[in-house]
Amino acid sequence: MMKRLFDIAAAFVGLLLVCPFLLIAGLLIKLDSPGPIFFRQERMGRGFRPFFIYKLRTMTQDAPARGRSITMGKDPRITRVGEVLRGTKIDELPQLINVLKGEMSFVGPRPEIREFVERFRDDYKQILKIRPGITDLASLKYHNEAAILGESENPEEEYVRRVLPDKIELAKEYINQSSFFFDLVLIFKTLLKPACNRIPNQRVVP
């Protein structure tokens, strides 16, 4: 109950504080490339219930038709403004709406697309007993995920074979250690962005 009350209060205050940034970012997105300001994508939530995650659009309007479902390295589909938004994580701010709606929490396993959840369904039976989150252990460890995948000859295979299984283990680790204080530690570490310079195969334990 405390976790949910914190999510509601923090998301409400957070949206009020970031509204000016969202307005400016929205204007820049419209000036930079045609298409909507927001990007929606189906993700799997608690109890395998699908929902649409909100982000600021950082790629060209036709991006889904031009490539993979994952983003890697210097993806040509990323717009000029989108590159800045991704680098600063401003594109993630609309997920505060998902938190208010009860689809996500501030801290919890990052929500995945249906395809990847189905591949590891047995693991996600445990993981999706709780709400997915904006940040978690995997978010800290793979802060530069796109760059890591960009070094692979087959990024999607690398993600499914190595990165996603590691994320799943980190999600289980979070569930085992979960507490309100632990969530606050992860939020604090996320705000400081300590993962920027971490070695990709180094486990992050607050």
Summary of the structure (lengths in Angstrom):
residues: 206
radius of gyration: 16.4
end to end distance: 23.3
largest distance: 45.5
contacts: 613
relative contact order: 0.14
helix: 58%
strand: 11%
